[in-house]
Amino acid sequence: MSQAPNQADAGARISPGGSAGPALRKMNIARVAESFALLAATIALAAVFGILMPHSFLSWANVSTMLGSQAVLVVLSLALIIPLTAGDFDLSIASMLTLSSMLIAVLNAQLGWSIYAAMAVAIVTGAVVGVINAGFILYFRIPSLIVTLGTGTFISGVVLWISGANTISGIDDGLVSWVVVRHIFGIPLAFYYALLLCVAIWYFLGYTTAGRRLLFVGRNREVSRLSGIRVDRVRFLCLIASGVISSATGILYAGTIGAADPNSGTTFLLPAFAAAFLGATSITPGRFNAWGTLIAVYFLVIGITGLTMLGIQTFVQNLFYGGALVLAVALSQLVRKREPQDFT
Amino acid sequence: MTHLSKRFGSSLVLNDVTLEVMPGEVHGLLGQNGSGKSTLIKILAGFHDPEPGAELIMYGESVPLPMPAGAARKRGIAFVHQHLGLVPSLSVLENLLIGAIASEDRWRVDWRREAARARETFARFGLTIDPTARIADLPQVERALVAIVRAFEDIRTASSHGQGVLILDEPTPFLPKLGVDKLFDLVRTIVKEGTAVIFVSHDIDEIREITDRATVLRDGNLAGTLTSRDATADEFVELIIGRRVSLYKTAVRDVTALSVAISARNVTGEILRDVSFDIHRGEILGLTGLIGSGFDEMPYALYGARPASAGTVEILGKSQPLSKMSPPAALEAKLALLPSDRLGAAGVGNLTIAENMLLPVLQDFVRWFRLDWSRMSGRASELGKQYDVRPNRPAQTLSSLSGGNAQKVLMAKWLQTAPLLLMLDEPTQGVDVGARQQLFAALDHAAGKGTSILVASTDYEQLAQICDRVLIFARGQVVDVLAGAAISKDAIAERCLLSLGTSAFSNVPEVVAA
């Protein structure tokens, strides 16, 4: 009975994402098309704006600025896909980013601490917020959506409090220099930090046992528990990771603008979600993944920068981000054959 | 109801069955799993269409079959299933009104009046249940009573004279004896109003106590109808099981000669009460009983997946309290569990076959801090070939496989770790006959290599085929044990059916080797 007719596939490779099926060649083409559709769309969008505005949009200064300044969004979105993969929302990431950049500004610019000490405090605060989120979610069994919505708002209040609702400038030039002033190949260092994190998270999710455990926990907690995975510990660590990475994003943000203001950071929340979900439609469709997220961020950024340069009003930004989020989720649902998803 | 037949594909699951129920009668319906009981009930509910030729006559009036959706309710046919169909987080009153809320458009619900009406209704049945209480706060018995009252009120709304049929589908397995008495009192009150009650149960003692007559189905055929009071328990059992030639069986082994691998001692859980037994090296031990007897709780308790309130497990002589048991600790001790809920608790449907299969052994594939995906893919297809998973495509999602093939994948998932004890809950539910034999062969093979296997199942035929010993549970305790040549489908069925009788308790057999 063992000579099944399907041995042609016996040695077939499976990608780390696991969805690039070896089944049939025809299916493969469809799969590949699906995996790279977003990348193609991004390139097409850039081409359209390039043709419309060859001198301004395609100028090196603009490209370099887009890559560098939006590294913050890349890193924040990457912070988000960790708990999302494990099945938890973290709505406090953008507030955490703002708090972290404000801590840097207050401690470094106002109180004269060294930039390193300020950065250390910011990172530790991120970890503490992660612990608080995880504590409420796991101990009281409250949906992560509710907990992080609350803590996120709470943190915004703390930011307004410690800053006196003012923008604080005068952050150490060293930080600014290491984030946006220095360039490699004409692109600010910030972009490379984002790239580095992207590689790290891609590797972590695809090539480590811990990354697999994360995926299983996100897909089915009961299966994971009965397979011996310590589900609560995995979720706990994921929420700490998102807290720490979003506070690192805050440091990057402070370095990007050399100051901290109590509001602008929070506007990153929606784009980060849009990027995470849009990213989940590409590279390994149906799964949150690092490269897809990176591409999604630049898809959104190119769209918005292009439209802004065409002279379209700023409200278009919200139309674009909001529309992209809903469309992205709709697309990813199509990929998953409209199976209902459980986001709690 | 006459000449009811139902065919699923090529198999006739209900063959020309006639059931006659008098007004004001409590009529029992018995039969083993797969005898056609539930099919019959589902035809009455309008859920299945019967084969042409079936007739349903209610109070002298012919009812066209198949019934369209909702017609059963209008005709005064109401159901109470084992899981009752109540929303635990809502109040008794809201649950009572759920039918009205679902089907009527009312702009104002007068809650006070409805509550008063509900109290009145309960009082008529001699019940004192607070309509404002949450269902979740009620004891199990009162929940069942609420469900029955609700179903009966539906019948009364449908026909003014209480003309109707109330079908109680195994309402008792989770109730204590006192609760069963209360439920029976309610049933007696209901039939006094002229309503007929069909009472489905496995419990022969209960059938003899509450019903006037009882119809027994066997393999889709009408086995007979008995007048409950005059029939003995043995007559019932004979009618349920029938006398047939036994099916083929694997070689009989004497497992007591093997060394003891794992001992469960005084395990007490939700239903389990102080259960102890040994399982030998390479033994296949079956656990069975009627629904609610607690046998299916044992694998989860031993694995630490559900809390056990007391008991210890002794693994190769090392004793460990079950209160401290957890899935990681169990795996550490080389215990594995394959739950019955295939895509809900055993494997993840939207992840790939390879990912599901290799989850417990991921650590083996780490090379230089990195998972070696090509080696993993190779191993997955190798295992797929070994267990004959069809199609053997490791990158396909688990949910794309048939039940039998998914089960092969999940069995491979645990058997590749060569566990000391593999526990399976209903391993062949929804598995076709061919795949079933392959799964049995895989279990036999593993047992031959020294893995002990625990199978919790209500599929007596399967237990008879593969088990060296079978423990029979009733009310949370082991009441009987079959071993070796004594195991047959009918023997297991007979012991299970008689397990609730009081006599079964007088001589609890020695399960633990001295």
Chai-1 contact restraints between the chains, C-beta under 6 A:
chainA,res_idxA,chainB,res_idxB,connection_type,confidence,min_distance_angstrom,max_distance_angstrom,comment,restraint_id
A,M1,B,D388,contact,1.0,0.0,6.0,A-B,restraint_1
A,A4,B,R390,contact,1.0,0.0,6.0,A-B,restraint_2
A,A4,B,N392,contact,1.0,0.0,6.0,A-B,restraint_3
A,N6,B,P391,contact,1.0,0.0,6.0,A-B,restraint_4
A,N6,B,N392,contact,1.0,0.0,6.0,A-B,restraint_5
A,D9,B,R393,contact,1.0,0.0,6.0,A-B,restraint_6
A,A10,B,S381,contact,1.0,0.0,6.0,A-B,restraint_7
A,R13,B,S374,contact,1.0,0.0,6.0,A-B,restraint_8
A,R13,B,S377,contact,1.0,0.0,6.0,A-B,restraint_9
A,I14,B,A354,contact,1.0,0.0,6.0,A-B,restraint_10
A,I14,B,S377,contact,1.0,0.0,6.0,A-B,restraint_11
A,I14,B,P394,contact,1.0,0.0,6.0,A-B,restraint_12
A,I14,B,A395,contact,1.0,0.0,6.0,A-B,restraint_13
A,P16,B,W373,contact,1.0,0.0,6.0,A-B,restraint_14
A,G18,B,T352,contact,1.0,0.0,6.0,A-B,restraint_15
A,G18,B,E355,contact,1.0,0.0,6.0,A-B,restraint_16
A,G21,B,A395,contact,1.0,0.0,6.0,A-B,restraint_17
A,P22,B,A395,contact,1.0,0.0,6.0,A-B,restraint_18
A,A23,B,R393,contact,1.0,0.0,6.0,A-B,restraint_19
A,Y207,B,R370,contact,1.0,0.0,6.0,A-B,restraint_20
A,Y207,B,L371,contact,1.0,0.0,6.0,A-B,restraint_21
A,T209,B,L362,contact,1.0,0.0,6.0,A-B,restraint_22
A,T209,B,Q363,contact,1.0,0.0,6.0,A-B,restraint_23
A,R212,B,L362,contact,1.0,0.0,6.0,A-B,restraint_24
A,R219,B,V348,contact,1.0,0.0,6.0,A-B,restraint_25
A,R219,B,L351,contact,1.0,0.0,6.0,A-B,restraint_26
A,N220,B,V348,contact,1.0,0.0,6.0,A-B,restraint_27
A,E222,B,A345,contact,1.0,0.0,6.0,A-B,restraint_28
A,V223,B,A345,contact,1.0,0.0,6.0,A-B,restraint_29
A,V223,B,V348,contact,1.0,0.0,6.0,A-B,restraint_30
A,R225,B,P327,contact,1.0,0.0,6.0,A-B,restraint_31
A,L226,B,A305,contact,1.0,0.0,6.0,A-B,restraint_32
A,L226,B,P327,contact,1.0,0.0,6.0,A-B,restraint_33
A,L226,B,L337,contact,1.0,0.0,6.0,A-B,restraint_34
A,L226,B,P339,contact,1.0,0.0,6.0,A-B,restraint_35
A,L226,B,A345,contact,1.0,0.0,6.0,A-B,restraint_36
A,S227,B,L359,contact,1.0,0.0,6.0,A-B,restraint_37
A,G228,B,P327,contact,1.0,0.0,6.0,A-B,restraint_38
A,G228,B,P328,contact,1.0,0.0,6.0,A-B,restraint_39
A,G228,B,L331,contact,1.0,0.0,6.0,A-B,restraint_40
